[in-house]
Each structure stands twice: as structure tokens, then as C-alpha cells.
Amino acid sequence: MIKDEFQSLQLKRDHSACKIIVAMEDYDYLFKIVLIGNAGVGKTCLVRRFTQGLFPPGQGATIGVDFMIKTVEIKGVKVKLQIWDTAGQERFRSITQSYYRSANALILTYDITCEDSFRCLPEWLREIEQYANNQVVTILVGNKIDLAEKREVHRQRAEEFAQAQSMLYLETSAKESDNVEKLFLDLACVLIREAKQNTLDNNESAPMPGEGKNINYLSCCNIN
Ligand SMILES: Nc1nc2c(ncn2[C@@H]2O[C@H](COP(=O)(O)OP(=O)(O)OP(=O)(O)O)[C@@H](O)[C@H]2O)c(=O)[nH]1
């Protein structure tokens, strides 16, 4: 009797352990995506639009780093996206830099209505060069396209800049939900392709920051 109870307990334990393992492996890929860019360009709003389907009223500045998770399915492949939202304010730079290293993708965001946020891009690229691994996928995002009448950065100029830096380019509106889903899903698609080619940086033998290689990601996904 005691033995039976013990066996039943063992079975239950094995069963629950099994369940935990199933839950832990309930995705095919896990990717870390980090949003960077000047304060106020809309990084948090992009993340919240994608993960929660809302545009937060009176969104305050991010303090340090925040993260959210969303699992998506692309052509039968389950992809867990760990999305890190960093503070754009200069005073948090030393904290946020430490998140670049293990990122699979970076979303470098600027505000199309703010020339200054575009002018700072070379500075952000230097940060990427210095702190990210050289296989990171980088996409340049011009946010706030709902404010077309206030546009200060022409699309063509931004596209040319992105192309010169071997980055993908997309314009979004977190407010109107334009291209937000596309941004994350297309990025996931690129990352799946890279993972399949075994070129993602997920291990100790990863190249060190600054070893420098730019990558063109063009074919499988339909960014632009
Ligand atoms: N019109 C419009 N406003 C936006 C959009 N995205 C964000 N905003 C507004 O821009 C302001 C800053 O948005 P945040 O998402 O906090 O910007 P952030 O880049 O995360 O800022 P930090 O956390 O300081 O780095 C907020 O007032 C938002 O309501 C957008 O697509 N359109």
C-alpha cells in the first residue's frame, strides 16, 4: 500500500516534471530583440502596441531597461520574442549598453518628426559597433508616421542612410498601429532564417564587439 502510494507519487512527480519541460520547450526559437534610440522616439509605445495591442496614454520615460515577451507563430514555427525596451536618456547609457551583447536583433528607432533623433543615429551606430555582437540584425525604424504634417526626415534620406549602413528600414506608427506587427514579424522571420543557417550569436564562441561585419538581410521577408 505504502509502495503503491509512493509509486503514484513518483508518477505524479514525473508527470508534472514532464509538463514543466513541455512548457519550457513550447517554442522552436527564442530571440532577444533590443530597442534603442533617443528618448521620446516611441520605443516603449512600439513594444506595448505589439505585445499588448495598445497605445499607452501619457507614457512616461523608461527608467533603465524593461522587457516583455510575446510568442508568435510564423508558418508553423513557434518563436518566442524577448523584447527589451531601453531608456533613451543619456544617463542610463551604461546600463543599456550591457544589453546589446546578447541581442539577436536591434531596433534602432528615431522619430520622423524630430531631426535631432535622426542626427544622433551615427552615435547609436558607434554604440552598436562597440557593444553588440557582429552578427546582430539591425533595423532602422522611423516612428510616428501618423504625424505626416510634422515630418522633418524624408523617407528617401532615411532609406539611403539605412542602405549605406546595411540596415533594413521601416516606418511605423505605434499610435495608429501602422507596420508595428510587420516590424516584429519580419524581424522574427529574418532571425529564423539566420538561425537555420547557424549564424546566430548565442554562444561563448561569439565574435567580440567591434570585430565588425555588416550583414544584408534581404530575401525571405518582406520588410519594405
Ligand atoms: N503621434 C505619435 N506619438 C507617439 C508615437 N509613439 C510614441 N508617441 C509618443 O511619444 C512620446 C514618447 O513615447 P515613448 O514610447 O515613451 O518613447 P521612448 O522612446 O520609449 O522614450 P524613453 O523611454 O525616454 O527612451 C509619448 O508621448 C508617446 O505618446 C506614434 O507612433 N505617434
The ligand as an SDF file (V2000), in Angstrom:
LIG
                    3D

 32 34  0  0  0  0  0  0  0  0999 V2000
    1.8350   60.6480  -32.6020 N   0  0  0  0  0  0  0  0  0  0  0  0
    2.5660   59.6460  -32.1210 C   0  0  0  0  0  0  0  0  0  0  0  0
    3.1140   59.7340  -30.8870 N   0  0  0  0  0  0  0  0  0  0  0  0
    3.8470   58.6930  -30.4450 C   0  0  0  0  0  0  0  0  0  0  0  0
    4.0660   57.5270  -31.2140 C   0  0  0  0  0  0  0  0  0  0  0  0
    4.8470   56.6770  -30.4950 N   0  0  0  0  0  0  0  0  0  0  0  0
    5.0850   57.2940  -29.3270 C   0  0  0  0  0  0  0  0  0  0  0  0
    4.4910   58.5030  -29.2900 N   0  0  0  0  0  0  0  0  0  0  0  0
    4.5310   59.4700  -28.1880 C   0  0  0  0  0  0  0  0  0  0  0  0
    5.8970   59.8540  -27.9890 O   0  0  0  0  0  0  0  0  0  0  0  0
    6.1670   60.0180  -26.6080 C   0  0  0  0  0  0  0  0  0  0  0  0
    7.3480   59.1410  -26.1860 C   0  0  0  0  0  0  0  0  0  0  0  0
    6.9790   57.7830  -26.3490 O   0  0  0  0  0  0  0  0  0  0  0  0
    7.8010   56.6090  -25.6090 P   0  0  0  0  0  0  0  0  0  0  0  0
    7.3040   55.3210  -26.1480 O   0  0  0  0  0  0  0  0  0  0  0  0
    7.7720   56.8040  -24.1520 O   0  0  0  0  0  0  0  0  0  0  0  0
    9.2800   56.9240  -26.1280 O   0  0  0  0  0  0  0  0  0  0  0  0
   10.6160   56.1660  -25.7330 P   0  0  0  0  0  0  0  0  0  0  0  0
   11.4630   56.1340  -26.9450 O   0  0  0  0  0  0  0  0  0  0  0  0
   10.3020   54.8480  -25.1130 O   0  0  0  0  0  0  0  0  0  0  0  0
   11.2350   57.1510  -24.6600 O   0  0  0  0  0  0  0  0  0  0  0  0
   12.3070   56.7990  -23.4910 P   0  0  0  0  0  0  0  0  0  0  0  0
   11.6750   55.7550  -22.6250 O   0  0  0  0  0  0  0  0  0  0  0  0
   12.5210   58.0860  -22.7570 O   0  0  0  0  0  0  0  0  0  0  0  0
   13.5560   56.3260  -24.1650 O   0  0  0  0  0  0  0  0  0  0  0  0
    4.8720   59.6860  -25.8570 C   0  0  0  0  0  0  0  0  0  0  0  0
    4.2120   60.9010  -25.5860 O   0  0  0  0  0  0  0  0  0  0  0  0
    4.0610   58.8890  -26.8570 C   0  0  0  0  0  0  0  0  0  0  0  0
    2.6780   59.0570  -26.6820 O   0  0  0  0  0  0  0  0  0  0  0  0
    3.4630   57.4600  -32.5210 C   0  0  0  0  0  0  0  0  0  0  0  0
    3.5960   56.4900  -33.2780 O   0  0  0  0  0  0  0  0  0  0  0  0
    2.7470   58.5510  -32.9130 N   0  0  0  0  0  0  0  0  0  0  0  0
  1  2  1  0
  2  3  2  0
  2 32  1  0
  3  4  1  0
  4  5  2  0
  4  8  1  0
  5  6  1  0
  5 30  1  0
  6  7  2  0
  7  8  1  0
  8  9  1  0
  9 10  1  0
  9 28  1  0
 10 11  1  0
 11 12  1  0
 11 26  1  0
 12 13  1  0
 13 14  1  0
 14 15  2  0
 14 16  1  0
 14 17  1  0
 17 18  1  0
 18 19  2  0
 18 20  1  0
 18 21  1  0
 21 22  1  0
 22 23  2  0
 22 24  1  0
 22 25  1  0
 26 27  1  0
 26 28  1  0
 28 29  1  0
 30 31  2  0
 30 32  1  0
M  END
$$$$
